[in-house]
Amino acid sequence: MQHPLRRPIILVAAALAISVLPLPMQAAESPAPIAGVVAPNVVVISPTLVTAGQPTRASLEGLKAHGYDAVIYLAPGDSKDAIPDEAQILKSQGIEFVHVPIPWQAPEAKHLEATAAALDRLKGQKVLVHCQMNMRVSAVTFLYRTIYAKEDPAKAWIDVKKVWTPKDQWATFVDQQLLAHGITFKTE
């Protein structure tokens, strides 16, 4: 003979189990653009300088409508989420494309120097600097702002921390570049 409460307990347990099952998946919504860019980790440094991870194809196609004059891309072109025809998409809008491929495992002073030269040349124009996740870019842009634009490192570092805390080869790279340019700043 079955216990009189067993059936109601089983029904309640089944109802609870069903209530915690996920609802049918709805179509994923694109994140809202920040400064006209749909990408991971978008950070607006100023009205003319925005950093980000890899923008979507649609975002790249609409950059001119948001006032961008140039894009600087710091990841190798064969990166996982790269848009292979990014240069052509930008050129078709009259947007300058600068590619400074920085290998993740081996950032060097020459990469910073090339990026700084491009940013100096593009001063006063609206520029998007991106890589895949805004990790390379946030570190290199911090160095540019601190070393070349003479900004307060503590202020510039806030924008890096919005994305990550550089570790390993990137922490070493940042520290070495600051030291080489006579800037004392604790990045930890």
N, C-alpha and C positions, 0 to 999 in steps of 0.2 A: 504494500500500500504506500502511495506517495504522500509525503508530508504536505499538509494543506497550504502552507505558505510557499512551497517550492515553485509552483507555477507562476504566481505573481512576481516573485523575485526574479525569475528568469525573464519575464516580460519587461520588467523595469530595467534590468541589465541590458537587454537587447535594445530597448529604446535609447538608453544612454549611449551605447556603442554607436548607434546610427547617428545620434545627434553630434558626435564629435568627428564624424567622417567629413572630409573636405567637400565643399560644394563643387559642382561642376566647374571646371576651369573656364574662366572668361578670357577673351582675347587680351593679351598683355598690352597695356597702354605704354606708349613711349613716354619717357620722362619729359617734363616741361623743359623747354630750352632755357638756358641761362646765358644771357648776352648773345642770344641767337644761336647758341651751340647746344646740340644734344650729344653728350659724350660723358664718360665717367669723370668724376672729380674736376668739374669746371671751377676755376677760381678766377674771379675778376680782380686783377691787380690794379688797374686804372681804366679809365674810359678808352684808352688806346692799347691796352695790353691785357690779354686773356690767355690763361693756360688751361690745358685739358688733356684728358686721355683721347683715344681715337674717336673722332666724331663719326656719326652715322653718315652714310652716303647722302641721304636727304639733307642733312645738316650742311655738309660740304657744298651741296648744290645751291643752298640758299645763303651762303655767307655774304655775297655782294649786297644782297638786300638788307643785310644787317650792318653794312658799312665797312666790312673788312677790306683792307688793301693788300694784305700779305699773310701767308701762312708759313711758319717754320716748323718742319717736321724733324724730330730728333731720334726716331727709332729707325732701325734698318728697314728697308722697303719690303723685306720678306717676312716681317713680323706677322704673327698669327692672325690678327684682326685688321691688318693693313688693307686699305682700299687701293688695289693695284693701279687704277687710273686716276688717282687723286690729283696728280699734277695736271692732267688734261681737264678734269672737272674744274679746277681752279682757273686754269688758263682761259677756258671758254667764258669765264666771267670777268676776265681782266685782272685777276688776283695773282700777285707774284707768289711763286712757290720756291722756298729754299729748303733743301734737304741736307741735313747734317746728321748722317747715320752714326749714332753712338752705340757701340756694342754694350749690352747690359753688364757684362763681366769686366769690361776694360775701358772705363771712361778716361780720357786723357785731356791734358791742357789744350791741345790743338782743337778739341771739340768745343770747349768753352770759348776759345779765341774766335773760332768760325761763327759761333752763335752770337757772340758779342759784336763782331763786325757787322753781321746782318742786322741785329737790333739797333746798333748805332746808325747804320745807313737808313733804316726804316723809321727813325725817330719822328714822331709827329703823325705817323700813319697808324691806322688801327690794325693790330697784328694779333693773330692767334698762334701760339706756340703749343705744339702738342706732340705726344708720343703715344703709347698705348694706354697707360693708366695715370699719367701726369706724375710719375715718379722721377724719371730722368729729367723731365722738363722743370718740375718744381725745384730740384736741386740746382740745375744749371741756371735757371732764371734767378734763383736766390743769389748765386755767385755773381751773375751779371749785375743785378741791382746793387749788391754790396760793393763789389770791386770796381765796376766801370761807372755805374750811376751814382756811386758814393752815398747810397741810402744807409740808414741805420740798420745794422744786421739784425737787431732784435725785432724791429718792425718787419723786415723782409722774411725773417724766419717764421713768423706767424703764418704766412701763406704756405710754407712748406708743411708745417704741422697740420694744416687742414687736410693734407693728403696722406702723409706718412712721416715716419722718423727714419731718415737714411741709416742704413746698416752696412756692415761689411765694406765692400769696395767703394760704395757710394759715400759712406761716412768718411772713409780714408780720403777719397777724392776731394770732398768738400773741405775737410780740415787742411789738406795739403795746399789747396788753392788759396784758402784764406791766409795761411802761414806764408806762402810764397809772395803774397801781396801785402804783407805786414799788417794783417787784420787779426786782432785778437778777439775771438768770440767762441763761446762754449756752445756747441751744437747739440749737446745731449738733452 
